[in-house]
Amino acid sequence: MWDMRHPKVSAIPGLPPVVINPIAAPGTYQVRLTVDGQSQTQSFELMANPNETYSRAETDAKADAWMELYKKAEEGVQAVLRAQAAREEVAGALEGSGELASQAKKVDELCASLESSMVATGTTLVQIISEPSKPLAILTMLHNIMETSEGPPNQPWLDVFAKISSQMDESITAFDAALSEEMAKFDELAN
């Protein structure tokens, strides 16, 4: 059974879930059934509600905006996952001393900063709800608006999405450049 939704964005271990899974747009889809190595594929049409008051163009505009939000959320999640992987890679060196431990601390702090800039990192519900809204939480809010509204997104929705997207792009680009540089230094010291 398919609930007519795209899969949720990737999960971030140890952090609150980012629940964004847009409803599929009207269009042609395929289902594949594989049994004992034999596959069969069948196309089917997902149609708009005939009672819908919005045009197909407006429905498509909503779907396009929703998928852009979905992609942006996945980009943010993947950046956090890269940060977590880098923190894990340097974790053993944090307990030592000297230049390697110092460099590991720089990597760890850089990654922790990216994580906390993208998603709530509190360990209790009170800590989480006390944090300022983070980009992935704002994208979740925009997703929820799409979930409960009809028709294409309005201009304020588009403005908020553009602002958050731009902030995320800047943060992720700066993080990736800094992480590459700091990990190269770490690897040089480790070898």
Residue pairs with C-beta under 8 A, 6 or more apart in sequence:
2 31
4 23
4 24
4 46
5 21
5 22
5 23
5 24
6 21
6 22
6 24
6 67
6 70
7 21
8 17
8 18
8 19
8 20
8 21
9 18
9 20
9 21
9 70
9 73
9 74
9 77
10 74
10 77
10 78
10 81
11 17
11 18
11 77
12 18
12 77
12 80
12 81
12 84
12 119
13 84
14 84
15 80
15 115
15 119
15 120
15 121
16 119
16 120
16 128
18 73
18 76
18 77
18 119
18 136
18 139
18 140
19 140
19 143
20 69
20 70
20 73
20 139
20 140
20 143
21 70
22 63
22 66
22 67
22 69
22 70
22 143
22 146
23 66
23 147
24 46
24 63
25 46
25 59
25 60
25 62
25 63
25 67
26 45
26 46
26 47
26 48
26 56
26 59
26 63
27 45
27 46
28 43
28 44
28 45
28 46
29 43
29 44
29 45
29 46
30 41
30 42
30 43
30 44
31 41
31 42
31 44
32 39
32 40
32 41
33 39
33 40
33 42
34 40
48 56
48 59
52 59
52 150
53 150
53 151
54 62
54 150
54 151
54 152
58 151
58 152
59 151
59 152
61 152
61 153
62 146
62 151
62 152
62 153
65 146
65 152
65 153
65 157
65 158
65 161
66 143
66 146
68 161
68 165
69 139
69 142
69 143
69 146
69 161
70 143
72 139
72 161
72 164
72 165
72 168
73 136
73 139
73 140
73 143
75 168
75 172
76 118
76 119
76 135
76 136
76 139
76 168
76 172
77 136
79 114
79 118
79 171
79 172
79 175
79 176
80 114
80 115
80 118
80 119
80 136
82 176
82 179
83 110
83 111
83 112
83 114
83 115
83 175
83 179
84 111
84 115
86 107
86 110
86 111
86 179
86 183
87 107
87 108
87 111
87 112
89 107
89 183
90 103
90 104
90 107
90 108
90 186
91 104
91 108
93 100
93 101
93 103
93 104
93 186
93 190
94 101
94 104
94 105
94 108
95 101
96 104
99 189
100 186
100 189
100 190
103 182
103 185
103 186
103 189
104 186
106 182
106 185
107 179
107 182
107 183
107 186
110 175
110 178
110 179
110 182
111 179
112 121
114 171
114 172
114 175
115 121
116 134
117 134
117 135
117 171
118 134
118 135
118 136
118 168
118 171
119 134
119 135
119 136
119 137
120 127
120 128
120 131
120 134
120 137
121 131
122 128
122 130
122 131
133 141
135 164
135 167
135 168
135 171
138 160
138 164
139 161
139 164
142 157
142 160
142 161
142 164
145 153
145 157
146 153
146 157
153 161
